[in-house]
């Protein structure tokens, strides 16, 4: 999922919801939104959370991430690195270096399917910052852009934290991994404040810690991947997760149609074109949201067969794939350890909701 890094603070009203053992706050962030739910199973907290005080700390964390990783802030670390045409080591914060290092690891493990330098191709196809398009670019245009990208031309060190581009024109964008990182940071903040049971959602990247207010695992929905300009949201599956992260990537939110063919925003960095396989969405379950976010994008680019093979090679990473069939329905494939996260009891409710 491509997300625009444009972080702002909490501006929505912050009010407790009905249950006295559950509190929530929400606001805009990263061109999307975030929400935080704090639970108190068993009523063990000595007092209700001070949501206004928490919101101030949340805003500070998101502002810090923005100052490091937003390509929409010309003064951010990442923007300054992108603007530089030097091939010398470029000093950055430890946080930015660690996220780029994780992105490089996913790039290498996915054989280049996950690539944080791919933004010029995303822009060329009309899914980025340079406006939409209604027809494909030419092969010559695609090949010219491919020559300017590739994480193999990017180096990162953690001690000291530096980045280095081997091609002067190389630029990076963390839209496909930074929301997960933000969810992890917010989860860490809540734990440090003493709230061990929480659900953090940043742009659909979830981090579930501890239990919900009923004392059970958190329930997270997987959306039915209907491809429509204005899709009606409905639930395909429900996950039960505790001390896990979940992230979904799909082909159904950003696309255009030309001569009866759909072009998704998920770009194959090697081909320079939108993927053409039948994978409609992938949900990754992993120990942390940053990894789940990155692996979801990688598997979506690889497709159902190569993507599942990748997942099965990873430690503590599971996947739920929804594969689009010719009749418009979906086939679900899961990795060996993913079955235990699926709430089978919720399937009846989902069918009733959809009129089945």
FENWO-V513409 format. One line per field, one symbol per residue. ss: DSSP state (~ for helix, > for strand, _ for the rest). phi: phi as a letter, one per 20 degrees, with the letter a starting at -180 (. if undefined). psi: psi as a letter, one per 40 degrees, with the letter a starting at -180 (. if undefined). Layout:
ss=???
phi=???
psi=???
This chain:
ss=_____________________>>>>>>>>__>>>>>>>>___________~~~~~~~~~~~~~~~~~~~_______~~~~~~~______>>__~~~~~~~~~~~~~~~~_________~~~~~~______________~~~~~~~~____~~~>>>>>__>>>>>____________~~~~~~~~~~~~~~~_____>>>>>__>>>>>________>>>>>>___________>>>>>>>__>>>>>>>____>>>>__>>>>__>>____>>____>>>>>>>>__~~~~~~~~~~~~~~_~~~~~~~~~_____>>>>>>>_____>>>>>____~~~>_~~~~~~~~~~___
phi=.eceebecefdegdcfegffdbccbbaealmcbcbcdddcfnmeffbffeffffffffgffffffgfdcefedfefgfffffffdedegdfcffffffffffffffgffelnfdbfeeggfgfgenddednecdbffffffffffgfdcpffecdccebffbcbeedgefccbdgebfgfffffffffgfffendedbcdcdmnddcddmdefendffdcedffefebfcfefbeebcddcblbdbbccbdddcacdblmdedeffdeffemcgfcfefebcdddbfcfffgffffffffffnfffffffgfeeemccbcdddfefenecddccfgeegfeeeffefffffffene
psi=hhihhghiaheiihiiadheehiiiiiiifebiiihhhighefeidiiigddddddddddddddddedeheeheeidddddddieieihhhiiddddddddddddddddefedhheeeddddddeeeaeeiiieiiiiddddddddeeiheeehihidgihiihhehdehiihfdeddddddddddddddddeehehihhhhfehihhhaiaeeeaiihhihihghhidgihhihdihihihfiihihiieedhiihhfehhhiehhhdddeiiieiehdihhhhididdddddddddddddiddddddddeeihfhiihhhhhideeiihhhiideddeehgddedddddddef.
